[in-house]
Amino acid sequence: MAYLVLARKWRPQNFTDLIGQEHVSQTLSNAIRSGRIHHAFLFTGARGVGKTSAARILAKALNCEEALSDQPCGACSSCLEVTAGNDLDVLEIDGASNTGVDDVRELRENIRYLPSRSRFKIFIIDEVHMLSTNAFNALLKTLEEPPEHAKFIFATTEPHKIPITILSRCQRFDFRKIPLAKVAGRLREIADAEKLTISDRSLSLVARQGEGSMRDALSTLDQVIAFAGDEVDDDAVQSLLGMVDRRLLLDTVEAVIQRDSRRALDSVRRVDQLGLALRQFTQDLLEMFRGMVICKVVEEPAEMLDLVGDELKELKALAEDATLEDLQRIVALLMKAQSELVHSGYPLLTLEMSLVRLATLAPSQDLGKLIKHIENLEKRLGSTPLAKTQSTPQRTPPQTRNAPSPQTTEAPPPKKPEAPVVTSTDSKGWQGLVEQVKQSRPMLGSVMEHGRLLKLEPPLLEIGYPNDSFMISQLQEQDICQDLETLATEYFGQTIKLRVSAIDNMQQDAPPSLVETRQAEETDRMRRLQDDAIEHPALKAVQNIFDGEIKKVIPIDKGFV
């Protein structure tokens, strides 16, 4: 006799065998017992969770020769033929192979005929979402007015691809992924019945490989038996499936939580030596830290975690040694590391550095305590006068020599013999002239701001510019020169003659321009502002609390002097 794979041999034969789909079993059983049986059903869900099996069980329940019951006998000719897939009144159609409108028209012709011997003619269409639009349109009329003897059961993994007109005419049942513990429990029943020697740990690895699909888990168990025989060793299962040893994962988690960088690096070395996939290791590590977060925030974490045996106890014990804030930071960094591994040219180094960073993270501090500490500090600072910071003497910017100006009070720089003599018999000064010109001629005033006053002795006004500057050529133009002379004459109330002189950029004895004077004042202001801010007691206290450093001081009070 040909070998029958475990997934077919142990296929559910009644509603009680549908592991993890109790909500579907109960609803269908109640509908059958009450006689309120819809004409069209839609079973949706991931692969291998029992959709097609549930469709066959429902077909047997509706056509069982013993009685219309939610518990079919499984022994009558109708039940046996449905199980074998050759019942004339239960037609199983593959939607992926019969997608055309002609196939649906043939189905509609077949529906008109009464069942040969059973109560109902049942049509099971698997992967119904593969039907074409025209095929759905052809099916729609039949679903609107079906004959009393016809029942439809549709199964699909992608219900969003089914037209809403079809969905609205079906009773929908969503099949869930089967929890790990239930898959492992079912695998234990099957292993015992098959007289297999296999540990619960290995069965949990096989169940986890199924990812919520009982069929995939049974296929994996078939593979394990073919590899190891009837006596299955844990190492053989782990080697065959290429999964990371849970002990290695636990060691890595402990190294990160205990901030042991060397132990964390040793874990990566062992992963590399075993030839395990680094991305799979990172993903498994991420799942463990996720489970620790759930253990921290959920009273009954077993409902949300696919863990079996002592795995949950181990995870809870590890979670007790870490704060929720630290675990959240670790999860975020591991997610970043996993994405970096995809594109990294040095994946091993990337994983090593990521684990070192996790193991050297500074412990997080409770935000509530920090806020309370700062509030207490503010109260103390409010009741105690702040220490007066030592003021730095204001650096006096250089000023035009011997030029009396009521706008500036700075002392003139030391006199040098070679410096040009600048005098004025008028009460108005150079800065006032520049401001006056800027009001009527902004561009000309800006040019004057960059000039250096060499002499102000009416009727002579001498301005110096670097010999290679663009501005000296501007003022040497006759029209502009005459305009400036006119404005200066109006300002001083007497005739002014303008002289524009070229000076060397390296000439140190030339007085600074108004722009240079302002820049020097602003630099001095910023220096004093930064010194005062750094020495402020409140800022020092915040630095001590957060172990921070000052990156930049931004003035918010333009009136600061």
C-alpha positions in Angstrom: 0.0 0.0 0.0 1.3 3.4 -0.9 2.5 5.6 2.0 -0.1 8.2 3.1 1.4 11.4 4.3 0.5 12.5 7.8 -1.4 15.6 6.6 -3.9 13.4 4.8 -3.8 10.5 7.2 -4.7 12.7 10.2 -7.0 15.1 8.3 -10.0 16.2 10.6 -13.0 14.1 10.1 -15.5 16.0 12.3 -16.0 19.4 13.8 -14.3 18.5 17.1 -11.1 17.7 15.1 -10.8 21.2 13.8 -8.0 22.4 16.1 -7.9 26.1 16.8 -11.2 26.8 14.8 -13.7 26.3 17.6 -15.6 29.5 16.6 -16.3 28.0 13.2 -17.2 24.5 14.5 -19.7 25.9 17.1 -21.4 28.2 14.6 -21.8 25.5 11.9 -22.9 22.9 14.5 -25.6 25.2 15.9 -26.8 26.0 12.4 -27.2 22.4 11.5 -29.0 21.5 14.7 -31.4 24.4 14.4 -32.0 23.7 10.7 -30.9 27.3 9.7 -28.5 26.3 7.0 -27.5 29.0 4.6 -27.1 28.2 0.9 -23.6 29.7 0.5 -20.6 29.7 2.8 -17.2 31.4 2.5 -14.3 30.0 4.4 -11.3 32.4 4.5 -7.9 32.2 6.2 -4.2 31.3 5.8 -3.1 28.1 4.2 -3.3 24.8 6.1 -5.6 26.0 8.8 -8.6 23.7 7.9 -10.7 25.5 5.3 -11.1 22.6 2.9 -11.3 20.1 5.7 -14.2 22.1 7.3 -15.9 22.1 3.9 -15.8 18.3 3.6 -17.0 17.9 7.2 -19.9 20.2 6.5 -20.7 18.3 3.3 -20.7 15.0 5.3 -22.9 16.5 8.0 -25.5 17.7 5.4 -25.6 14.4 3.5 -24.9 11.8 6.2 -27.3 8.8 5.6 -27.8 8.3 9.3 -29.2 11.8 9.9 -28.8 15.5 9.2 -26.4 16.0 12.1 -23.5 18.1 13.2 -21.8 14.8 14.1 -21.7 12.7 10.9 -21.3 9.0 11.4 -18.2 8.7 9.1 -19.2 5.1 8.3 -22.0 5.4 5.8 -21.4 5.3 2.1 -22.0 9.0 1.7 -19.5 9.9 4.5 -16.9 7.5 3.1 -17.2 8.8 -0.4 -16.9 12.4 0.7 -13.8 11.5 2.6 -12.3 9.8 -0.4 -13.3 12.7 -2.7 -15.5 10.7 -5.1 -19.1 11.4 -4.0 -21.2 12.3 -7.1 -23.3 14.8 -5.1 -20.3 16.6 -3.6 -18.3 18.3 -6.4 -14.9 19.7 -5.4 -13.8 22.3 -8.0 -10.4 24.0 -8.2 -11.0 27.6 -8.8 -7.4 28.1 -10.1 -7.9 25.6 -12.9 -11.5 26.4 -13.8 -11.4 30.2 -14.0 -13.4 30.8 -17.2 -17.0 31.7 -17.7 -17.6 28.5 -19.6 -16.7 26.4 -16.5 -19.2 28.3 -14.4 -21.9 27.9 -17.1 -21.3 24.2 -17.0 -21.6 24.3 -13.2 -24.9 26.2 -13.5 -26.2 23.5 -15.9 -25.2 20.8 -13.4 -27.0 22.6 -10.5 -30.4 22.2 -12.2 -30.3 18.4 -11.7 -31.4 16.9 -8.4 -28.8 15.0 -6.3 -28.5 11.3 -7.2 -29.2 10.0 -3.7 -28.3 12.7 -1.1 -30.2 15.5 0.5 -28.2 18.3 -1.2 -26.0 18.8 -4.1 -22.9 20.5 -2.7 -20.3 22.5 -4.7 -17.0 23.1 -3.0 -14.9 25.7 -4.9 -11.3 26.0 -3.6 -9.3 29.2 -4.3 -12.5 30.9 -5.5 -10.7 34.2 -5.8 -9.0 32.9 -9.0 -12.2 33.0 -11.0 -12.4 35.6 -13.7 -14.8 38.6 -13.5 -17.0 37.1 -16.1 -17.1 33.8 -14.2 -18.1 35.7 -11.0 -20.9 37.5 -13.0 -22.1 34.1 -14.3 -22.1 32.7 -10.7 -23.9 35.7 -9.3 -27.3 34.8 -10.7 -27.2 31.3 -9.3 -26.3 32.7 -5.8 -29.2 35.1 -5.9 -31.8 32.4 -6.6 -30.3 29.0 -5.9 -32.3 25.8 -6.1 -33.3 24.4 -2.7 -31.2 21.3 -3.2 -27.9 23.2 -3.9 -25.3 24.4 -1.4 -22.1 26.3 -2.1 -18.9 26.3 0.0 -16.2 28.7 -1.2 -12.6 28.6 0.2 -10.0 31.3 -0.3 -6.8 32.7 1.1 -7.5 36.2 -0.4 -11.1 37.3 0.2 -10.3 40.8 -0.8 -10.2 39.7 -4.4 -13.8 38.4 -4.4 -16.4 40.9 -5.7 -18.6 42.4 -3.0 -21.7 41.2 -4.8 -20.5 37.6 -4.1 -19.4 38.3 -0.6 -22.7 39.8 0.4 -24.5 36.6 -0.6 -22.4 34.3 1.6 -22.0 33.5 5.2 -18.4 34.3 5.9 -16.2 32.4 8.4 -12.6 33.6 9.1 -10.2 30.8 10.0 -7.5 31.9 12.3 -3.9 30.8 12.5 -3.6 27.9 15.0 -1.7 28.8 18.2 1.6 27.1 18.7 0.6 25.3 21.9 -2.4 23.7 20.1 -0.3 22.7 17.2 2.3 21.1 19.5 -0.4 19.3 21.5 -1.9 17.9 18.3 1.5 16.8 17.1 2.1 15.0 20.4 -1.2 13.0 19.9 -0.2 12.1 16.4 3.4 11.2 17.4 2.2 8.9 20.1 -0.3 7.3 17.8 2.5 6.7 15.2 4.8 5.4 18.0 7.4 8.0 17.5 10.1 8.8 20.1 10.4 12.6 20.0 10.7 15.2 22.7 8.3 18.0 23.4 11.1 20.4 22.6 11.5 19.0 19.1 7.8 19.0 18.6 7.7 22.7 19.6 10.4 23.4 17.0 8.3 21.6 14.4 5.2 23.4 15.4 6.9 26.8 15.2 8.1 25.9 11.7 4.5 25.5 10.7 3.8 29.2 11.5 0.2 28.6 12.5 -0.5 26.0 9.8 -1.3 22.5 10.9 -0.7 21.1 7.4 2.7 22.7 7.2 3.6 21.4 10.7 2.6 17.8 9.7 4.6 18.1 6.5 7.6 19.2 8.5 7.1 16.3 10.9 7.0 13.9 7.9 10.4 15.4 6.8 11.8 15.0 10.3 10.8 11.3 10.4 12.3 10.7 7.0 15.6 12.2 8.2 15.8 10.7 11.7 13.5 7.7 11.7 11.2 6.7 14.5 13.6 7.9 17.2 14.1 11.6 16.7 17.0 13.4 18.3 16.7 17.1 19.3 20.0 18.0 17.5 18.8 16.3 14.4 15.6 18.4 14.3 17.5 21.6 14.9 20.1 20.7 12.2 17.5 19.8 9.7 15.3 22.9 10.2 18.3 25.2 10.5 16.7 26.9 13.5 18.6 28.7 16.3 19.1 26.8 19.5 16.9 28.4 22.2 19.7 28.0 24.7 21.9 30.2 22.5 19.2 32.8 22.2 18.7 32.8 26.0 22.5 33.2 26.5 22.5 36.2 24.1 19.5 37.8 25.9 21.2 37.4 29.3 24.4 38.9 27.9 22.5 42.0 26.7 20.5 42.4 29.9 23.5 41.9 32.1 25.6 44.3 29.9 28.2 41.6 29.2 29.7 42.6 25.8 32.2 39.7 25.7 29.5 37.2 26.2 27.3 38.8 23.5 30.2 38.7 21.0 30.8 35.0 21.9 27.1 34.3 21.0 27.7 35.8 17.5 30.8 33.7 17.2 28.8 30.5 18.0 26.1 31.5 15.5 28.8 31.9 12.8 30.5 28.6 13.7 27.2 26.7 13.5 26.5 28.2 10.1 23.2 29.7 11.1 21.6 32.5 9.2 22.4 35.8 10.8 19.1 37.4 9.8 17.1 34.4 11.3 19.1 34.7 14.5 18.4 38.4 14.7 14.7 37.8 14.0 14.5 35.1 16.7 16.3 37.4 19.1 13.9 40.2 18.3 10.9 37.9 19.0 12.4 37.0 22.4 12.7 40.7 23.4 9.2 41.3 22.1 8.0 38.5 24.3 9.7 40.2 27.3 8.0 43.5 26.6 4.6 41.6 26.5 5.5 39.9 29.8 6.0 43.4 31.2 2.7 45.0 30.1 0.2 42.1 30.0 -1.0 40.1 33.0 -1.6 36.9 31.0 1.1 36.9 28.3 0.5 33.3 27.3 -2.6 34.4 25.4 -0.4 36.6 23.1 2.8 34.5 22.9 3.3 31.3 21.0 5.3 29.5 23.7 5.2 26.0 25.1 6.6 24.2 28.1 9.0 26.2 30.3 9.7 28.8 27.6 7.2 31.3 29.2 8.8 30.9 32.6 12.2 31.6 31.2 11.1 34.7 29.4 9.3 36.1 32.5 12.4 35.5 34.6 14.6 37.4 32.1 12.0 40.3 31.8 12.2 40.9 35.6 15.9 41.9 35.3 15.1 44.7 32.8 13.0 47.9 32.7 10.3 48.4 30.1 12.1 51.4 28.7 15.3 49.4 28.2 13.5 46.6 26.5 11.7 49.1 24.1 15.0 50.6 23.2 16.5 47.2 22.6 13.6 46.2 20.3 14.0 49.4 18.3 17.7 48.9 17.8 17.3 45.2 16.8 14.7 46.2 14.2 17.2 48.7 12.8 20.0 46.0 12.9 17.8 43.5 11.0 17.1 46.0 8.2 20.8 46.9 8.0 21.8 43.2 7.7 19.9 43.0 4.3 22.3 45.5 2.6 25.4 45.2 4.7 28.6 44.0 3.0 29.8 42.8 6.4 26.8 41.2 8.1 28.8 39.5 10.8 30.4 42.8 11.8 27.1 44.5 11.7 25.5 42.0 14.1 28.6 42.1 16.4 28.5 45.9 16.7 24.7 45.9 17.2 25.0 43.5 20.1 27.9 45.5 21.6 25.8 48.6 21.4 22.9 46.8 23.1 25.1 45.5 25.9 26.6 48.9 26.6 23.4 51.0 26.6 23.3 53.2 29.6 20.4 52.3 31.9 17.3 54.4 31.4 16.1 56.6 34.2 12.5 56.9 35.3 11.1 60.1 33.6 8.8 60.8 36.5 11.7 60.9 39.0 13.7 63.2 36.7 10.8 65.6 36.4 10.3 65.6 40.2 14.0 66.2 40.7 13.9 69.2 38.3 10.8 70.6 40.0 12.5 70.4 43.4 15.6 72.1 41.8 13.4 74.9 40.4 11.9 75.5 43.9 15.4 75.8 45.5 16.6 78.1 42.8 13.5 80.2 43.1 14.1 80.7 46.8 17.8 81.3 46.6 19.3 84.3 44.7 21.4 83.1 41.8 25.1 83.7 42.0 26.0 86.8 40.1 28.2 85.9 37.3 31.4 87.9 36.9 30.9 90.3 34.1 33.6 90.6 31.6 34.8 94.1 30.7 33.2 95.2 27.5 35.8 95.3 24.8 35.7 98.8 23.2 35.6 98.6 19.5 38.0 100.9 17.7 36.6 104.3 16.8 37.6 107.0 14.3 40.3 109.2 15.8 39.7 112.8 16.8 36.2 112.6 15.2 33.7 114.0 17.7 30.5 112.0 17.4 27.6 112.2 19.9 26.5 108.7 18.8 29.6 106.9 20.0 31.2 107.1 23.4 34.0 104.6 23.0 37.5 105.7 23.8 39.7 106.1 20.7 42.5 103.5 20.2 46.1 104.5 21.0 47.4 107.1 18.6 50.1 106.1 16.1 52.2 108.5 14.3 51.5 107.1 10.9 47.7 107.1 11.3 45.7 109.5 9.1 44.3 112.5 11.0 40.5 112.6 11.2 39.0 115.7 12.6 35.6 117.3 12.5 34.3 120.8 13.6 30.7 119.8 13.3 28.5 118.1 15.9 27.3 115.5 13.5 29.4 112.4 12.8 30.2 109.8 10.3 27.7 107.2 11.6 24.9 109.8 11.5 25.7 110.6 7.9 25.6 106.9 6.9 22.2 106.3 8.6 20.8 109.4 6.8 22.0 108.2 3.4 20.6 104.7 4.0 17.1 106.1 4.4 17.1 107.8 1.0 19.6 105.6 -0.9 19.8 102.2 0.8 22.4 100.8 -1.7 24.7 103.8 -1.4 24.4 103.7 2.4 25.4 100.0 2.4 28.5 100.9 0.3 29.4 103.6 2.8 29.0 101.1 5.8 31.9 99.1 4.4 34.1 102.1 4.0 36.7 103.3 6.5 36.6 106.9 7.5 40.1 108.4 6.9 39.3 112.1 7.4 36.2 114.1 8.3 37.3 117.8 8.2 34.8 119.8 6.3 34.9 120.6 3.5 36.9 117.4 3.1 35.4 113.9 3.6 37.9 111.1 2.8 36.8 107.4 2.7 39.1 104.4 2.2 38.4 101.0 0.6 40.6 98.1 -0.2 42.3 98.7 -3.5 40.8 95.5 -5.1 37.2 96.0 -3.8 34.1 96.5 -6.0 32.9 99.4 -3.8 35.8 101.7 -4.6 35.0 101.6 -8.2 31.4 102.4 -7.4 32.2 105.6 -5.5 34.8 106.7 -8.0 32.0 107.0 -10.6 31.2 110.7 -11.1 27.4 110.5 -10.8 27.5 108.5 -7.5 30.3 110.7 -6.1 28.3 113.8 -6.8 25.1 112.3 -5.2 27.1 111.5 -2.1 28.6 115.0 -1.9 25.1 116.5 -2.3 23.7 114.3 0.5 26.7 115.1 2.8 26.4 118.8 2.1 22.7 118.7 3.1 23.5 116.7 6.3 26.4 118.8 7.5 24.9 122.2 6.3 28.1 123.2 4.4 29.9 122.2 1.2 31.5 118.8 1.3 34.1 117.5 -1.1 34.5 113.7 -1.3 37.8 111.9 -1.7 37.9 108.1 -2.2 41.2 106.5 -1.4 42.6 103.0 -1.9 44.1 101.3 1.1 46.0 98.0 1.5 44.1 95.1 3.0 46.9 94.5 5.4 47.0 98.1 6.6 46.5 97.9 10.3 46.4 101.6 11.2 43.2 102.2 9.1 40.2 102.6 11.3 37.5 99.8 11.1 34.4 100.2 9.0 30.9 100.4 10.6 30.3 96.8 9.5 33.5 95.6 11.1 32.6 97.5 14.3 29.2 95.8 14.6 30.7 92.4 13.9 33.2 92.9 16.7 30.4 94.0 19.1 28.3 91.0 18.2 31.1 88.5 18.6 31.9 90.0 22.0 28.2 89.9 23.0 27.9 86.2 22.0 31.0 85.3 23.9 29.7 87.0 27.1 26.3 85.5 26.5 27.7 82.0 26.2 29.9 82.5 29.3 26.9 83.6 31.4 24.8 80.7 30.1 27.4 78.1 30.9 28.0 79.4 34.4 24.2 79.6 35.2 23.5 77.3 38.2 20.2 76.0 36.8 21.8 75.0 33.5 24.6 73.3 35.5 22.1 71.3 37.5 20.3 70.1 34.4 23.6 69.0 32.9 24.4 67.0 36.0 21.0 65.3 36.0 21.0 64.3 32.3 24.8 64.0 31.9 24.6 66.4 28.9 26.7 68.9 27.2 26.0 72.3 25.7 26.1 72.2 21.9 24.9 75.7 21.1 23.8 79.0 22.8 21.1 80.9 20.9 20.2 84.4 22.1 16.5 85.0 22.5 16.9 88.5 24.0 18.2 91.0 21.4 18.5 93.6 24.1 21.3 91.7 25.8 24.4 93.8 26.3 
